[in-house]
Structure formats: C-alpha cells, structure tokens
Amino acid sequence: MNYGTKKIAEAAIKMALTESREEETRLKNKYADLGIRTAAVDVGGEYITSIKRIIERAIVAAKRENVIKENHFDEGSIAGATKEALAQVMPKALGLNVGGKIGIARQNDHIIVAVFLGVGLLHLDEVAIGLSHRASPFVE
C-alpha cells in the first residue's frame, strides 16, 4: 500500500521520539510491515560544531538500515532533508548543546527526516523538532 507524506512523516517523527533500541526495533518492524523503511540515530553536541557530524550520521544510519542506496540521489536527499530539519530548530539551538535523535522514513520516492532535540543551558531545558521532505528516485 502506498501512503502519502503524512503517514511517512508520522513514521519519521515516531522513530525520532523512541527512547530505547527495543522501541526502535519494534517500530521499525511495524513500519516495515506497512512498506515503510525507517532508521533512527542518536545525536548530540554543541549545535554549530555538530551539524556536519549529525548529517553524516543520518546518511550512515539510512544506508545501514537499507532506507537508501549508496548513490548521490539518496545520500543527497538525506543530507538536504537533515540540513533543512536542523535549520528549523536553529533559533532555539544556536550556541547551545543539543541531544536527541533523528528519525528517517521512506516509502518509494518520499524521504522524510525528523530531528528531535533537547536544547540545554544549565538546568533550563527546551525541546525542538524539525521535519523535512525530499523526493528521490526509488530503485529496488
């Protein structure tokens, strides 16, 4: 069954909100049964200096979980969507430490990346979420 971007976005967000590897695996299997490929990866560090590493981790996780193939279309889609999602949380995160998770979901040519971050300054914590969509040719 083909789903629209709303269902795929839901999968990416839920993957980003998982609190354990067991929960990740359970959700990954659930979405696989629906024909949606998913991945998640923990991220963190000082926001500005971590952007490059966060994008790289998203690409590696997507390849490791077979969400994308190793080609410039797919890798570029993940990199662009991750960068856009990170840009959405930048107003809250700029100059601060962040920690959280990236959730990635794909069905056919739709790829969605969700970034869920806790933003910290002393004991004053904030949360932020960014979401971005890209289209990339789907090759089985």
PLY file of the C-alpha trace (Angstrom):
ply
format ascii 1.0
element vertex 140
property float x
property float y
property float z
element edge 139
property int vertex1
property int vertex2
end_header
0.00 0.00 0.00
1.26 3.46 -0.86
0.91 6.10 1.81
1.10 9.85 1.48
3.74 12.02 3.05
1.65 12.47 6.20
1.95 8.78 7.16
5.65 8.73 6.28
6.21 11.90 8.33
4.43 10.23 11.25
6.83 7.29 10.99
9.89 9.57 10.97
8.64 11.56 13.96
7.80 8.44 15.96
11.25 6.99 15.21
12.85 10.24 16.44
10.84 10.03 19.66
11.81 6.47 20.59
13.51 6.12 23.93
15.23 2.76 23.52
16.71 0.42 20.93
13.94 -2.07 21.68
11.27 0.53 20.92
13.15 1.50 17.72
13.22 -2.14 16.60
9.54 -2.66 17.37
8.53 0.44 15.40
10.91 -0.38 12.57
9.28 -3.81 12.20
5.79 -2.31 12.39
6.54 0.18 9.63
8.34 -2.46 7.53
5.09 -4.46 7.54
3.42 -1.35 6.07
6.10 -0.96 3.39
7.82 1.99 5.07
11.56 1.75 5.65
12.85 3.50 8.77
16.03 4.32 10.66
16.95 6.28 13.77
20.21 7.57 15.19
21.19 9.38 18.39
22.92 12.74 18.01
24.32 15.40 20.27
26.93 18.02 21.00
27.34 21.74 20.60
24.85 22.68 17.89
27.01 24.56 15.38
30.07 22.32 15.57
27.91 19.17 15.40
25.91 19.94 12.23
28.30 18.18 9.84
28.58 15.12 12.09
24.79 14.95 12.54
24.23 14.99 8.76
26.87 12.29 8.29
25.28 10.13 11.00
21.87 10.44 9.31
23.31 9.27 5.98
25.16 6.36 7.57
22.08 5.26 9.54
19.87 5.43 6.45
22.34 3.30 4.47
22.85 0.82 7.33
19.10 0.24 7.65
18.59 0.00 3.87
16.41 3.09 3.79
18.59 4.43 0.97
21.05 3.04 -1.54
24.63 4.23 -1.82
24.12 6.77 -4.61
24.25 10.52 -4.82
20.47 10.90 -5.26
19.61 9.17 -2.00
22.57 10.44 0.01
21.88 14.00 -1.20
18.22 13.69 -0.26
19.08 12.60 3.28
21.75 15.29 3.63
19.42 18.03 2.33
16.43 16.97 4.42
18.57 16.67 7.55
20.13 20.09 6.98
16.67 21.63 6.48
15.27 19.97 9.60
18.29 21.21 11.59
17.75 24.72 10.22
14.22 24.65 11.62
15.50 24.10 15.17
18.40 26.55 14.84
16.65 29.53 16.52
16.38 27.56 19.75
19.67 25.68 19.49
22.17 28.26 18.29
25.15 28.44 20.65
23.82 25.71 22.95
24.31 22.00 23.48
21.78 19.62 21.98
21.00 15.95 22.36
18.35 13.85 20.76
17.54 11.65 17.85
16.98 11.71 14.13
14.19 9.60 12.64
14.17 8.76 8.95
11.33 7.20 6.97
10.94 6.32 3.32
8.35 4.83 1.04
9.01 4.76 -2.68
10.38 8.17 -3.69
9.34 10.00 -0.49
12.04 10.51 2.16
11.31 12.33 5.41
13.76 13.27 8.16
12.62 14.30 11.65
15.04 15.83 14.14
14.03 15.84 17.81
16.43 17.68 20.08
16.65 18.62 23.70
18.36 22.00 23.94
20.20 22.67 27.17
21.54 25.61 29.06
22.36 24.79 32.68
19.12 23.29 34.04
16.89 25.22 31.63
15.98 22.64 29.01
13.95 23.21 25.88
12.86 20.84 23.13
12.66 21.39 19.40
11.58 19.35 16.40
12.34 19.88 12.72
10.85 18.00 9.80
11.76 17.93 6.14
10.77 16.02 2.99
12.72 15.15 -0.13
11.92 13.11 -3.20
14.47 10.70 -4.58
14.00 8.15 -7.35
13.23 4.78 -5.82
15.19 1.86 -7.21
14.61 -1.60 -5.71
0 1
1 2
2 3
3 4
4 5
5 6
6 7
7 8
8 9
9 10
10 11
11 12
12 13
13 14
14 15
15 16
16 17
17 18
18 19
19 20
20 21
21 22
22 23
23 24
24 25
25 26
26 27
27 28
28 29
29 30
30 31
31 32
32 33
33 34
34 35
35 36
36 37
37 38
38 39
39 40
40 41
41 42
42 43
43 44
44 45
45 46
46 47
47 48
48 49
49 50
50 51
51 52
52 53
53 54
54 55
55 56
56 57
57 58
58 59
59 60
60 61
61 62
62 63
63 64
64 65
65 66
66 67
67 68
68 69
69 70
70 71
71 72
72 73
73 74
74 75
75 76
76 77
77 78
78 79
79 80
80 81
81 82
82 83
83 84
84 85
85 86
86 87
87 88
88 89
89 90
90 91
91 92
92 93
93 94
94 95
95 96
96 97
97 98
98 99
99 100
100 101
101 102
102 103
103 104
104 105
105 106
106 107
107 108
108 109
109 110
110 111
111 112
112 113
113 114
114 115
115 116
116 117
117 118
118 119
119 120
120 121
121 122
122 123
123 124
124 125
125 126
126 127
127 128
128 129
129 130
130 131
131 132
132 133
133 134
134 135
135 136
136 137
137 138
138 139
